[in-house]
Amino acid sequence: MSRTAWTPVGTVAALAVVGLTLAGCSSGGTEASGDGDKVTITYSNFISNGGNEENLATIVKAFEKENPDVKVDVTTLPYADYFTALQTDLAGGTVSDVFDIEFANYAAYQANGVLAPLDGVDTDLYQASLADAYATDGTQYALPSSFSNVVLFYNADLFDAAGIEYPTSDWTWADEQAAAEKLTDAGAGVWGDYQPISYHEYYKAVAQAGGDFLNEDGSAAAFNSPEGLAAAEWLVGKSGTTMPTAEQGAGTPDFDSGLFAEGKLAMWHTGIWMFGGLADAGFAWDIAVEPGDTTAASALFSNGVAVSAGTKNADAAQRFAEFLTSSKTMVDVRLDSGWELPPIADESQLDAYLDKGDPANRQAVFDSLEQVALAPSIGEGQTEMQDIVSEELTEAAAGRKSVQEALDSAEERVNALLG
């Protein structure tokens, strides 16, 4: 992968597409000279950088074979450089016909008119929650190209030793807390639970408690509510009781993964991108859908592809976008190579993934998609909003503020940001 593709990365500062217009925009795609009606479309991406370039080339070749009237020119950039280059291309009217986006920046691009509406897409081909993430007011403006999510990892050996039933999809926060308390032996360095005290866990917990992070139109914070307070107390309350404090190492790089790999952590809230790192674990482990409070809600991270609103080859560009995100070739290539997960709804095509070994309950990855908590997306101030919430929750976890004081401050700061 070109990056830690499913680390919940916020909108990079370079994503400030606010203010961009389509005036004067044109596509990089042009008609190929001397080749009848054949056209060339351009595709800019970051998803294949760092080892999956040949996998992408296989998909492109298959598309061109099925669509002999179209040639695809591919540009691949590192994730760290991609969005700066995309902003420059959008501003200069040189953006590719098809280009990668993330869900975190979808709203900003859609609001500024740089994404072409996609007509006639069979959205039933995609996991519903993934397709819906890239639609606005009933219109599809991008297509999901891959996804990842967060599940509850658990050490089955520790559960067995304590005589506790394994987590199930029916668990609630109360079930998780009861198990975590029984499984924690701080004196032996064994902890019952680990869930980062951060924005990325908080917005999800708010949804699990039945609340909203922002109000309906996204103009103000809505998390300073009974549900938001319950979510904050759920996260903060773990510190020093069922999970380590910051002073004990929590929050330092790779601390949680190391703790779990050493067999000293019973439950761990993290993403499915960690499967590979546990291939040689010396204990039995598995996963379950994350517990909720009043409802289930799993964090979903997704990449997508969009067609430029200024393309001269809209039909060819949309055909390629659909092939890139829903074709059997794409599914086979991704599953064979372990290159992120395809966003398709037909789970029969995903049998190969389900049978790849530990964890045994890979079905939980797809069950988690039934109820998801999409990350709030505000465009230009995204990173700052995330930092504000994480900072305030950290203050509460350290005991320097009460949970309510932290939420009051976070609400005031986020509302100032939203202006």
Phi, psi and chi 1 to 4 in degrees:
 res  aa     phi    psi   chi1   chi2   chi3   chi4
   1 MET       -  155.0  -77.3 -171.0  -79.3      -
   2 SER   -79.3  -13.0   59.4      -      -      -
   3 ARG  -160.0  179.2   57.6  179.2  175.6  111.9
   4 THR   -74.0   79.7   50.7      -      -      -
   5 ALA   -56.3  -25.8      -      -      -      -
   6 TRP  -113.0   12.5  -60.5  115.5      -      -
   7 THR   -64.5  132.6  -59.9      -      -      -
   8 PRO   -69.8   78.2   19.1  -26.9      -      -
   9 VAL   -81.7  132.9  178.6      -      -      -
  10 GLY   -79.4  175.3      -      -      -      -
  11 THR   -64.4  122.0  -55.4      -      -      -
  12 VAL   -67.4  151.5 -178.3      -      -      -
  13 ALA   -56.1  -31.9      -      -      -      -
  14 ALA   -68.2   -5.1      -      -      -      -
  15 LEU   -83.9   11.3  -72.8  177.2      -      -
  16 ALA   -70.3   77.3      -      -      -      -
  17 VAL   -85.9   -3.7  -62.8      -      -      -
  18 VAL   -56.9  130.1  177.1      -      -      -
  19 GLY    98.6  -14.9      -      -      -      -
  20 LEU   -69.5  142.7  -71.1  176.6      -      -
  21 THR  -129.3  170.1   68.2      -      -      -
  22 LEU   -90.7    3.1  -71.3  176.6      -      -
  23 ALA   -57.5  120.0      -      -      -      -
  24 GLY    81.7   -0.5      -      -      -      -
  25 CYS   -71.6  141.6  -77.3      -      -      -
  26 SER  -140.0  164.1   61.4      -      -      -
  27 SER   -92.5  155.0  167.5      -      -      -
  28 GLY   -75.3  -15.7      -      -      -      -
  29 GLY   -76.4  137.5      -      -      -      -
  30 THR  -137.3  160.8   58.4      -      -      -
  31 GLU   -69.6  133.9  -67.7 -172.6    6.3      -
  32 ALA   -75.0  127.1      -      -      -      -
  33 SER   -74.5  144.5   59.3      -      -      -
  34 GLY    68.5   23.1      -      -      -      -
  35 ASP  -137.5   44.8 -161.2   11.4      -      -
  36 GLY    60.0 -129.6      -      -      -      -
  37 ASP   -94.3    9.2  -66.1  -30.4      -      -
  38 LYS   -67.7  137.7 -169.1  167.3 -172.9  173.9
  39 VAL  -120.4  155.9  -61.8      -      -      -
  40 THR  -110.0  127.6  -64.1      -      -      -
  41 ILE  -113.6  154.4   60.3  170.6      -      -
  42 THR  -110.8  145.3   50.7      -      -      -
  43 TYR  -135.4  121.2  169.4   49.4      -      -
  44 SER  -105.4  133.7  -66.1      -      -      -
  45 ASN  -147.4  159.2   80.8   98.0      -      -
  46 PHE  -118.8  -13.6   62.4   81.4      -      -
  47 ILE   -66.4  -26.7   57.7  169.6      -      -
  48 SER   -94.7   -8.9   70.0      -      -      -
  49 ASN   -63.3  139.6  178.3 -109.3      -      -
  50 GLY    89.5   26.7      -      -      -      -
  51 GLY   132.9  -10.6      -      -      -      -
  52 ASN  -114.3   18.3  -74.2  -65.5      -      -
  53 GLU   -61.4  -42.1  -66.0   87.4  -10.7      -
  54 GLU   -69.3  -33.1  -70.1 -173.1    8.7      -
  55 ASN   -64.5  -42.4  -68.9  -35.6      -      -
  56 LEU   -63.6  -41.1  176.2   58.4      -      -
  57 ALA   -60.2  -35.5      -      -      -      -
  58 THR   -63.4  -42.0  -62.0      -      -      -
  59 ILE   -66.9  -43.5  -61.2  171.4      -      -
  60 VAL   -61.6  -44.2  170.0      -      -      -
  61 LYS   -61.0  -42.2 -176.2  176.6  179.5  179.3
  62 ALA   -64.4  -39.1      -      -      -      -
  63 PHE   -63.0  -46.3  169.7   78.1      -      -
  64 GLU   -63.7  -32.6  -68.8  175.6  -22.9      -
  65 LYS   -67.1  -39.8 -176.7  176.1 -179.4  179.4
  66 GLU   -79.9  -18.5  -70.2 -169.7   16.9      -
  67 ASN  -129.0   73.9  -63.3  -92.4      -      -
  68 PRO   -65.3   -8.9   22.1  -33.1      -      -
  69 ASP   -87.4    0.7   59.5  -38.6      -      -
  70 VAL  -130.0  136.4 -176.4      -      -      -
  71 LYS  -116.5  139.4 -178.6  180.0 -175.6  -59.0
  72 VAL  -113.6  121.1 -177.5      -      -      -
  73 ASP   -97.3  123.1  -81.4  -10.2      -      -
  74 VAL  -106.7  134.1  176.6      -      -      -
  75 THR  -118.8  125.5  -61.4      -      -      -
  76 THR  -117.0  129.4  -59.9      -      -      -
  77 LEU  -126.2  152.9  -65.9  173.3      -      -
  78 PRO   -62.6  149.2  -19.8   31.6      -      -
  79 TYR   -55.1  -39.9  178.8   77.3      -      -
  80 ALA   -62.7  -24.9      -      -      -      -
  81 ASP  -105.2  -16.6  -58.3  -29.3      -      -
  82 TYR   -60.6  -50.7  176.5   80.9      -      -
  83 PHE   -73.1  -27.0  -70.7  102.8      -      -
  84 THR   -65.3  -44.0  -60.1      -      -      -
  85 ALA   -65.1  -38.9      -      -      -      -
  86 LEU   -64.4  -42.9  178.5   57.7      -      -
  87 GLN   -60.5  -42.7 -178.0 -170.9    7.7      -
  88 THR   -62.1  -42.9  -60.7      -      -      -
  89 ASP   -66.3  -39.7  -72.6  -16.9      -      -
  90 LEU   -64.2  -43.7  -74.1  167.2      -      -
  91 ALA   -66.6  -33.6      -      -      -      -
  92 GLY   -92.0   -2.4      -      -      -      -
  93 GLY    74.8   23.2      -      -      -      -
  94 THR  -117.2   19.5   57.0      -      -      -
  95 VAL   -65.9  148.5   66.9      -      -      -
  96 SER   -65.2  160.5  -65.6      -      -      -
  97 ASP   -61.8  -39.7  -63.0  -71.1      -      -
  98 VAL  -127.6  137.8 -177.9      -      -      -
  99 PHE  -150.1  153.2   54.4   91.6      -      -
 100 ASP   -75.7  145.3  -77.3   -4.6      -      -
 101 ILE  -138.8  170.7   62.0  172.5      -      -
 102 GLU  -113.4  158.3  -69.4  179.2  -52.8      -
 103 PHE   -59.0  -36.2  171.3   72.2      -      -
 104 ALA   -58.6  -26.6      -      -      -      -
 105 ASN  -111.6    4.2   52.9   54.7      -      -
 106 TYR   -57.1  -47.7  163.0   72.9      -      -
 107 ALA   -59.8  -40.7      -      -      -      -
 108 ALA   -65.8  -43.7      -      -      -      -
 109 TYR   -65.7  -43.0  -70.9  131.9      -      -
 110 GLN   -64.1  -42.7 -168.1  -79.1  -35.7      -
 111 ALA   -64.1  -25.5      -      -      -      -
 112 ASN   -99.6   10.3  -75.3  -80.1      -      -
 113 GLY    74.2   20.3      -      -      -      -
 114 VAL   -93.6   -3.9  -61.0      -      -      -
 115 LEU  -107.0  131.8  -50.0 -179.5      -      -
 116 ALA   -76.6  137.4      -      -      -      -
 117 PRO   -65.7  140.4   23.0  -31.4      -      -
 118 LEU  -103.5  115.5  -55.4  177.3      -      -
 119 ASP   -97.3  138.5  -62.1  -37.0      -      -
 120 GLY    76.7   16.6      -      -      -      -
 121 VAL   -74.0  134.5  173.7      -      -      -
 122 ASP   -83.9   89.5 -177.5    4.1      -      -
 123 THR   -71.1  -12.2   54.6      -      -      -
 124 ASP   -66.1  -15.6  -71.2  -19.7      -      -
 125 LEU   -71.2  -18.5  -66.0  173.6      -      -
 126 TYR  -108.1  154.0  -54.9   92.0      -      -
 127 GLN   -53.8  129.5  -65.5  -82.9   -8.2      -
 128 ALA   -57.2  -43.2      -      -      -      -
 129 SER   -65.8  -29.9   56.5      -      -      -
 130 LEU   -74.4  -45.3  -64.9  172.1      -      -
 131 ALA   -63.0  -42.2      -      -      -      -
 132 ASP   -62.2  -29.0  -69.7  -12.7      -      -
 133 ALA   -63.2  -24.0      -      -      -      -
 134 TYR  -113.1   28.2  -63.4   98.5      -      -
 135 ALA  -122.5  145.5      -      -      -      -
 136 THR  -133.3  125.8  -58.8      -      -      -
 137 ASP    51.4   41.1  -63.2  -30.1      -      -
 138 GLY    82.3    0.3      -      -      -      -
 139 THR  -110.9  133.8  -61.5      -      -      -
 140 GLN   -83.6  123.9 -155.6   71.7   35.9      -
 141 TYR  -113.9   -7.1  -75.6   94.6      -      -
 142 ALA  -161.6  168.5      -      -      -      -
 143 LEU  -125.4  140.2  -62.9  172.9      -      -
 144 PRO   -68.2  135.6   27.0  -34.1      -      -
 145 SER  -107.3  -21.7   59.0      -      -      -
 146 SER  -169.1  167.3   59.4      -      -      -
 147 PHE  -153.1  165.6   80.3   92.9      -      -
 148 SER  -152.1  162.6 -171.4      -      -      -
 149 ASN  -149.7  177.3   53.4   13.6      -      -
 150 VAL  -105.6  136.9  171.6      -      -      -
 151 VAL  -131.4  177.9  -67.4      -      -      -
 152 LEU  -100.5  110.3 -177.4   69.7      -      -
 153 PHE   -80.4  146.7  -71.7   59.8      -      -
 154 TYR  -145.8  147.8   64.4   91.0      -      -
 155 ASN   -88.1  104.0 -177.7  -40.4      -      -
 156 ALA   -64.6  -32.3      -      -      -      -
 157 ASP   -63.9  -41.7  -73.6   -4.5      -      -
 158 LEU   -65.3  -39.7  -70.8  177.5      -      -
 159 PHE   -62.6  -44.4  -87.5   78.6      -      -
 160 ASP   -61.6  -43.9  -70.3  -18.0      -      -
 161 ALA   -63.0  -32.5      -      -      -      -
 162 ALA   -89.9   -4.3      -      -      -      -
 163 GLY    68.4   34.4      -      -      -      -
 164 ILE  -109.5  137.8  -59.2  172.7      -      -
 165 GLU   -65.5  146.1  -65.5  -68.9  -34.4      -
 166 TYR   -66.4  153.6  -60.4  151.5      -      -
 167 PRO   -60.1  146.9  -22.7   33.5      -      -
 168 THR  -129.2  172.7   71.4      -      -      -
 169 SER   -68.6  -10.9   59.0      -      -      -
 170 ASP   -91.6   -3.4  -64.0  -34.5      -      -
 171 TRP   -64.4  149.7  -95.1   27.9      -      -
 172 THR  -115.8  176.8   64.4      -      -      -
 173 TRP   -55.4  -39.4  -73.4   -4.9      -      -
 174 ALA   -61.8  -40.9      -      -      -      -
 175 ASP   -63.9  -44.2  -63.9  -45.8      -      -
 176 GLU   -63.8  -43.1 -178.9  178.5  -19.2      -
 177 GLN   -64.0  -43.2 -178.7  174.2   -7.8      -
 178 ALA   -61.5  -43.2      -      -      -      -
 179 ALA   -66.8  -42.4      -      -      -      -
 180 ALA   -61.9  -39.8      -      -      -      -
 181 GLU   -64.1  -39.8  -70.5  172.6   -9.1      -
 182 LYS   -70.8  -30.6  -66.7  177.3 -178.3  177.5
 183 LEU   -88.0  -13.2  -71.3  159.2      -      -
 184 THR   -81.0  128.9  -63.0      -      -      -
 185 ASP  -136.9   80.8 -175.7   -8.9      -      -
 186 ALA   -58.7  -34.5      -      -      -      -
 187 GLY   -62.9  -31.9      -      -      -      -
 188 ALA   -92.2    2.2      -      -      -      -
 189 GLY    73.7   22.6      -      -      -      -
 190 VAL  -108.8  129.1  176.0      -      -      -
 191 TRP  -117.9  147.9  -62.0   91.9      -      -
 192 GLY   -81.5  -24.4      -      -      -      -
 193 ASP  -155.3  152.8 -156.5   -2.1      -      -
 194 TYR  -146.8  120.2 -166.2   99.1      -      -
 195 GLN  -142.1  115.3 -174.8  169.6   14.5      -
 196 PRO   -55.0  138.6  -25.5   35.4      -      -
 197 ILE   -89.0   90.1  -60.3  172.4      -      -
 198 SER  -152.4  166.4   69.2      -      -      -
 199 TYR   -52.4  -44.3  160.5   84.3      -      -
 200 HIS   -66.2  -30.0  -64.5  -71.1      -      -
 201 GLU   -85.2  -28.9  -66.2  -61.5  -38.9      -
 202 TYR   -70.8  -47.7  178.9   62.6      -      -
 203 TYR   -60.2  -34.6   79.0   74.5      -      -
 204 LYS   -68.0  -43.7  175.6 -176.7   62.2  179.8
 205 ALA   -63.8  -35.8      -      -      -      -
 206 VAL   -59.2  -44.7  172.4      -      -      -
 207 ALA   -64.2  -39.5      -      -      -      -
 208 GLN   -64.4  -28.9  -69.5  172.0  -13.7      -
 209 ALA   -84.0   -2.9      -      -      -      -
 210 GLY    91.8   13.2      -      -      -      -
 211 GLY  -107.4 -176.5      -      -      -      -
 212 ASP  -122.6  143.1  -63.1  -55.9      -      -
 213 PHE   -78.6  -43.1 -173.7   87.0      -      -
 214 LEU  -119.4  160.8  -61.1  174.9      -      -
 215 ASN   -71.4  178.4   65.8    0.9      -      -
 216 GLU   -59.4  -39.2 -172.1  172.3   -5.9      -
 217 ASP   -96.7    6.5   64.1    4.3      -      -
 218 GLY    74.0   16.3      -      -      -      -
 219 SER   -91.9   -9.8   62.7      -      -      -
 220 ALA  -155.2  156.7      -      -      -      -
 221 ALA   -69.2  142.0      -      -      -      -
 222 ALA  -123.4    3.6      -      -      -      -
 223 PHE   -79.5  -14.0   55.0   75.5      -      -
 224 ASN   -84.0   71.5 -163.3    0.6      -      -
 225 SER  -139.2  170.7   63.9      -      -      -
 226 PRO   -55.9  -38.5  -28.5   36.4      -      -
 227 GLU   -69.1  -41.4  -63.7   83.1    3.7      -
 228 GLY   -66.1  -35.7      -      -      -      -
 229 LEU   -66.9  -42.1  179.5   61.7      -      -
 230 ALA   -61.6  -39.8      -      -      -      -
 231 ALA   -65.3  -43.4      -      -      -      -
 232 ALA   -65.5  -41.4      -      -      -      -
 233 GLU   -66.5  -33.4  -70.8  176.5  -21.6      -
 234 TRP   -61.5  -46.1  164.8 -116.8      -      -
 235 LEU   -72.0  -52.0  -66.0  178.0      -      -
 236 VAL   -64.3  -35.6  169.9      -      -      -
 237 GLY   -65.9  -17.5      -      -      -      -
 238 LYS   -75.2  -29.4  -63.8 -175.9 -179.5 -170.9
 239 SER   -64.1  121.9 -177.4      -      -      -
 240 GLY    82.4   -4.2      -      -      -      -
 241 THR  -111.3  -66.8   57.5      -      -      -
 242 THR  -108.4   -5.1   58.7      -      -      -
 243 MET  -140.4  158.1   81.5  175.2 -160.4      -
 244 PRO   -63.9  155.2  -17.9   30.4      -      -
 245 THR   -84.2  172.7   64.3      -      -      -
 246 ALA   -60.5  -37.2      -      -      -      -
 247 GLU   -66.4  -25.7  -70.8   73.2   22.6      -
 248 GLN   -90.2    3.5  -67.6  167.3  -43.2      -
 249 GLY   116.0  -13.3      -      -      -      -
 250 ALA   -58.7  135.5      -      -      -      -
 251 GLY    94.1  -14.3      -      -      -      -
 252 THR   -78.2  153.8   56.6      -      -      -
 253 PRO   -55.5  130.6  -26.6   35.3      -      -
 254 ASP    64.8   10.5  -58.9  -36.2      -      -
 255 PHE   -64.0  -46.6  175.6   80.3      -      -
 256 ASP   -67.4  -43.5   48.7  -12.2      -      -
 257 SER   -64.1  -38.2   58.4      -      -      -
 258 GLY   -66.1  -40.9      -      -      -      -
 259 LEU   -63.2  -44.1 -161.8   64.1      -      -
 260 PHE   -66.7  -44.4 -168.4   81.2      -      -
 261 ALA   -62.6  -27.7      -      -      -      -
 262 GLU   -82.0   -2.3  -68.5  170.0    8.5      -
 263 GLY    78.5   20.8      -      -      -      -
 264 LYS  -112.2   16.3  -65.8 -175.7  176.7 -179.1
 265 LEU  -135.9  123.3  179.1   59.6      -      -
 266 ALA   -80.4  -40.5      -      -      -      -
 267 MET  -136.0  145.7  -69.6  179.0  -74.6      -
 268 TRP  -148.3  120.7 -177.7   27.7      -      -
 269 HIS   -87.6  107.8  -66.0 -104.8      -      -
 270 THR  -158.8 -179.7 -166.4      -      -      -
 271 GLY   -90.9  161.5      -      -      -      -
 272 ILE   -69.6   -9.5   62.0  175.2      -      -
 273 TRP   -67.3   -9.5   54.7   85.4      -      -
 274 MET   -88.4   -2.8  -62.9  -55.4  -59.3      -
 275 PHE   -55.7  -48.2  -71.0  173.9      -      -
 276 GLY   -59.6  -36.7      -      -      -      -
 277 GLY   -70.0  -13.1      -      -      -      -
 278 LEU  -106.7   12.5  -65.4  170.5      -      -
 279 ALA   -58.6  -32.0      -      -      -      -
 280 ASP  -109.3   23.6  -61.4  -39.0      -      -
 281 ALA   -61.0  141.7      -      -      -      -
 282 GLY   -90.5   27.9      -      -      -      -
 283 PHE  -152.7  164.7   54.4   88.2      -      -
 284 ALA   -81.3  134.3      -      -      -      -
 285 TRP  -145.4  161.3   63.6  -80.7      -      -
 286 ASP  -157.6 -174.0 -151.0  -20.5      -      -
 287 ILE  -133.6  162.6   62.2  169.3      -      -
 288 ALA  -146.2  163.0      -      -      -      -
 289 VAL   -61.4  138.4  175.9      -      -      -
 290 GLU   -60.1  136.8  -78.0 -169.2  -70.1      -
 291 PRO   -64.7  149.8  -22.3   35.3      -      -
 292 GLY  -117.6 -178.0      -      -      -      -
 293 ASP  -100.8  -85.1 -175.4   23.6      -      -
 294 THR   -85.1  -17.2   64.8      -      -      -
 295 THR  -155.0  161.6 -173.6      -      -      -
 296 ALA   -84.1  147.7      -      -      -      -
 297 ALA  -163.9  116.6      -      -      -      -
 298 SER  -106.4  144.3  -61.5      -      -      -
 299 ALA   -73.0  134.2      -      -      -      -
 300 LEU  -123.4  129.3  171.9   69.7      -      -
 301 PHE  -118.4  133.5  -52.3  113.7      -      -
 302 SER  -144.1  143.4  172.0      -      -      -
 303 ASN  -100.8  155.5  -67.5  -35.1      -      -
 304 GLY  -143.9  171.5      -      -      -      -
 305 VAL  -126.4  143.9  -67.1      -      -      -
 306 ALA  -127.7  158.1      -      -      -      -
 307 VAL  -104.7  133.4  172.8      -      -      -
 308 SER   -63.2  136.2  167.8      -      -      -
 309 ALA   -65.2  -17.6      -      -      -      -
 310 GLY  -100.1    9.1      -      -      -      -
 311 THR   -62.7  146.0 -177.1      -      -      -
 312 LYS   -92.2   -6.7  -63.5  175.6 -178.6  176.4
 313 ASN  -130.0   61.4  -61.2  -58.2      -      -
 314 ALA   -62.3  -40.8      -      -      -      -
 315 ASP   -64.9  -49.3  174.4   71.0      -      -
 316 ALA   -64.1  -39.9      -      -      -      -
 317 ALA   -64.1  -42.5      -      -      -      -
 318 GLN   -69.0  -38.2 -178.5  168.6  -36.6      -
 319 ARG   -58.3  -43.1  -86.1 -171.7  -80.7  153.4
 320 PHE   -66.8  -42.2  176.2   63.4      -      -
 321 ALA   -59.9  -40.6      -      -      -      -
 322 GLU   -68.9  -41.6  -67.6 -176.4   58.6      -
 323 PHE   -64.0  -41.6 -170.4   92.1      -      -
 324 LEU   -64.5  -24.1 -176.3   63.0      -      -
 325 THR  -112.2  -12.5   57.8      -      -      -
 326 SER  -138.0   -5.2   64.8      -      -      -
 327 SER   -72.3  154.8   67.0      -      -      -
 328 LYS   -63.9  -33.8 -171.4  173.9 -174.0  -54.7
 329 THR   -57.6  -46.4  -62.2      -      -      -
 330 MET   -60.4  -45.5  175.7  -83.6  -60.3      -
 331 VAL   -59.4  -48.6  173.3      -      -      -
 332 ASP   -62.5  -43.4  -68.6  -16.6      -      -
 333 VAL   -63.8  -45.1  167.1      -      -      -
 334 ARG   -64.9  -45.1  -75.3 -169.6  175.7  -81.7
 335 LEU   -69.7  -38.8  -65.6 -176.5      -      -
 336 ASP   -66.2  -34.4  -72.0  -13.7      -      -
 337 SER   -96.9  -10.8   63.9      -      -      -
 338 GLY    72.3   26.4      -      -      -      -
 339 TRP   -92.7   84.9  177.8   30.4      -      -
 340 GLU    54.4  176.6  -57.4  173.3    1.1      -
 341 LEU  -106.9  138.7  -76.6  174.7      -      -
 342 PRO   -72.0  149.2   24.5  -31.8      -      -
 343 PRO   -89.8   16.6   34.8  -36.1      -      -
 344 ILE   -74.9  156.7   59.3  169.2      -      -
 345 ALA   -87.5  -27.2      -      -      -      -
 346 ASP   -73.9   96.3 -177.6    1.0      -      -
 347 GLU   -69.4  -16.5  -67.6 -171.4    4.6      -
 348 SER   -64.0  -27.0   67.9      -      -      -
 349 GLN   -76.4  -11.2  -66.0 -170.5   52.5      -
 350 LEU  -102.1   10.6  -58.4  172.0      -      -
 351 ASP   -57.2  -35.4  -72.1  -14.8      -      -
 352 ALA   -61.4  -36.1      -      -      -      -
 353 TYR   -69.4  -41.1  177.5   78.0      -      -
 354 LEU   -65.8  -23.3  -63.6  175.4      -      -
 355 ASP  -102.2   17.2  -64.1  -25.9      -      -
 356 LYS   -84.7    8.2  -77.9 -173.9  175.9  -67.8
 357 GLY    97.5 -160.4      -      -      -      -
 358 ASP   -53.3  136.9  -70.3  -20.3      -      -
 359 PRO   -77.9  152.1   30.2  -36.0      -      -
 360 ALA   -66.9  -35.8      -      -      -      -
 361 ASN   -92.9   53.9 -173.6   27.5      -      -
 362 ARG   -63.7  -17.7  -74.3  174.8  177.8 -108.2
 363 GLN   -58.5  -27.2 -178.9   61.1   43.7      -
 364 ALA   -61.3  -27.1      -      -      -      -
 365 VAL   -59.9  -43.0  173.8      -      -      -
 366 PHE   -83.6  -33.0  -57.8  106.0      -      -
 367 ASP   -61.5  -32.2  -68.1  -15.5      -      -
 368 SER   -64.8  -20.5  -65.3      -      -      -
 369 LEU   -76.4  -11.2  -65.0  178.3      -      -
 370 GLU   -68.2  -31.9  -65.9  177.5    7.6      -
 371 GLN  -138.7  110.3  -68.5  177.6  -78.8      -
 372 VAL  -120.4  157.2  -59.3      -      -      -
 373 ALA  -114.5  104.9      -      -      -      -
 374 LEU   -76.9  139.8  -66.3  174.1      -      -
 375 ALA   -63.6  132.4      -      -      -      -
 376 PRO   -56.4  137.5  -23.1   33.8      -      -
 377 SER  -127.2  116.4  178.3      -      -      -
 378 ILE  -117.8    2.1   65.8  168.9      -      -
 379 GLY    85.9 -123.6      -      -      -      -
 380 GLU   -58.9  -35.5 -169.7  171.9    4.6      -
 381 GLY   -94.4   16.0      -      -      -      -
 382 GLN   -56.1  -53.0 -175.6   77.1   22.6      -
 383 THR   -62.3  -40.6  -60.0      -      -      -
 384 GLU   -65.6  -39.9 -172.0  174.7   -6.4      -
 385 MET   -60.8  -44.5  178.5 -179.0   70.6      -
 386 GLN   -60.5  -43.8  -65.3  171.8 -176.5      -
 387 ASP   -64.5  -39.6  -70.4  -15.5      -      -
 388 ILE   -59.4  -49.9  -72.6  169.9      -      -
 389 VAL   -64.8  -44.0  173.4      -      -      -
 390 SER   -62.2  -42.2  -66.9      -      -      -
 391 GLU   -61.4  -45.6  -72.3  168.9    6.7      -
 392 GLU   -68.0  -40.0  -65.4  -66.4  -12.3      -
 393 LEU   -66.0  -35.5  -68.6  175.8      -      -
 394 THR   -64.5  -39.1  -62.0      -      -      -
 395 GLU   -60.7  -41.2  -71.5  -66.4  -68.7      -
 396 ALA   -67.2  -41.3      -      -      -      -
 397 ALA   -63.9  -31.7      -      -      -      -
 398 ALA   -82.1   -6.0      -      -      -      -
 399 GLY    82.3    9.0      -      -      -      -
 400 ARG   -83.8  -15.2  -69.1 -174.7  -73.4  -91.2
 401 LYS  -141.7  154.8  -70.0 -176.9  177.9 -179.5
 402 SER   -74.2  162.7   70.1      -      -      -
 403 VAL   -60.6  -41.1  173.8      -      -      -
 404 GLN   -65.7  -40.3 -174.6   59.8   67.7      -
 405 GLU   -62.4  -38.4  -72.1  170.2  -18.9      -
 406 ALA   -64.9  -41.3      -      -      -      -
 407 LEU   -68.7  -38.3  -70.7 -171.7      -      -
 408 ASP   -59.2  -46.9  -70.7  -16.7      -      -
 409 SER   -66.6  -42.7  179.4      -      -      -
 410 ALA   -63.1  -41.2      -      -      -      -
 411 GLU   -60.6  -47.1  177.9 -174.1   37.6      -
 412 GLU   -61.3  -43.5 -179.1  178.1   -0.5      -
 413 ARG   -70.9  -40.3  -65.3  172.5   65.6 -170.4
 414 VAL   -68.6  -41.7  168.8      -      -      -
 415 ASN   -62.1  -37.3  -77.2  -19.7      -      -
 416 ALA   -63.3  -36.8      -      -      -      -
 417 LEU   -67.4  -40.1 -178.4   64.8      -      -
 418 LEU   -72.9  -22.2  -65.7  171.4      -      -
 419 GLY    64.7      -      -      -      -      -
